[in-house]
Amino acid sequence: MPEDSKTTDCKSPVSKLAKLYRKGRDNWKAKYKEAKYRAKLLADKVKYWKNKAAELERRVEKLERELSESEKRTPKVPGKQPKNSK
């Protein structure tokens, strides 16, 4: 057992190791920031499309109500079938 407990088997200078660790940390931070930004963009897109879908559903329901009200007000002529557009 070595007398000095601070010695290591590492032969690289501490300055090089520090630079290597700093570079790794900086790369990780950059990747994390990019991933966080992209996740926010995707979340915003999901929110937009959910709101758009809900808006369109309300519009469809409104148009269906208007159509049914219009059909109720339109008098039906007995014996006549509506013309098909085929």
Residue pairs with C-beta under 8 A, 6 or more apart in sequence:
10 17
